[in-house]
Amino acid sequence: MTTVQHSDRATVGDTVRRVVVAESRLSIDPATIAESEPLVGELLRVNSLGFVGMLVRIEDELGVTLPDDLFVGRNFQTVGDLIDVVVSGAENAR
C-alpha cells in the first residue's frame, strides 16, 4: 500500500489511472490515459457502481479515507476530475 503523505499528484494520478483501466477491463498501459480522457467514452467505461468500487480501491491503495461529503455536488467527467478530488480529499485527510 502506498500512503499519500503530501497528496502527491503524480502518485494519485498513477493510482487513479491504474484503477480506471482495471475497472474498464482494458489491457493497456495506464500511463497512456490522459487526464482529459472521459470516464465514460470510447475508451473507458466506468458506470456508477464501478465508480464506487474504484473509490474503495483508490482509498486502499493510497492509504487514505475520503469523506463522503467530498463527492456531493461534484460532476466527474474525466480522469482528471477524479484525480483532482482524490488529491483534495487526501490533503484534507492529513
N, C-alpha and C positions, 0 to 999 in steps of 0.2 A: 504494500500500500504506500502511495506517495502522499505525504501530508503537505498541504499548501501552507507554507509559513507566511509568506507575504503576498499571497494572491498572484503568484507568478503567472502572467497571462499566457506565456508560452506553454507552461505545464498544463494549465487549464485547457488551452486550445488543443493540445495533443490528446488529452484525455477525452474531451468532447468529440473530437473527430473520430477517434478510435471507437467510442461507444455508438456514435451515429452510424458509422459504417457497419458495425456489427448488427445494430437494430434493423438496418436496411438490408441485411443479409447479402452484402456485397463482398467480393473478393478483390478489393483494390487497396492500394496504399492510402491510409488515412491522410497522409501528408499532402495528397493531391487534392483534397477537398478545400475549396476556398471558403473564406468567411461569408462571402456573398451567396454561397450555394443555398438554394431554398431547401427547407426541411421536407417539404412535400413538392416534388417536381419530377423531372425526367430521371434524375439520378437517385435521389434519396426519397424514401417512402416512410416517413415517420407518422404514425397515427396517434391519437390521444392516449390510448392505453400504452403504446410503446413509449410515448413521451414520459409517462410516469415511471416506467421501468428504467428508462435511461437516467432519470434524475437519481434514482436509488443507486444505480451503478456508479454514476459520477461521484455521488457523495462517498460511497465506499472506497472508490479508487483514490480520491483526493483526501480522504480523512476529514471531511467537513460535514456539518449538518446545515442544510439550507432551510431557513424558516419558511413555512408555508405562505406567509403573507408576502413574501418576496415575489410570488408569482401572480398575485392578484392584480387584475387590470393590465397585465402585460400581454403583448402580442408577439409570438415567436414565429417569424417568417424564415429566418436564415440561421445558418450555423453560427454566425457572428452574434446574433441576438441571444442565443443560448450561452455562448462564451461570456458575453457581457454580464448576464445575470448571475452566472456562476462566480465570476470574478468579484462582482459586487457582494454577493452573499458570503463568499469566503472572507472578504475584507471585514464585513460586519460581524462575522463569527469569531474573529480574533479576540 
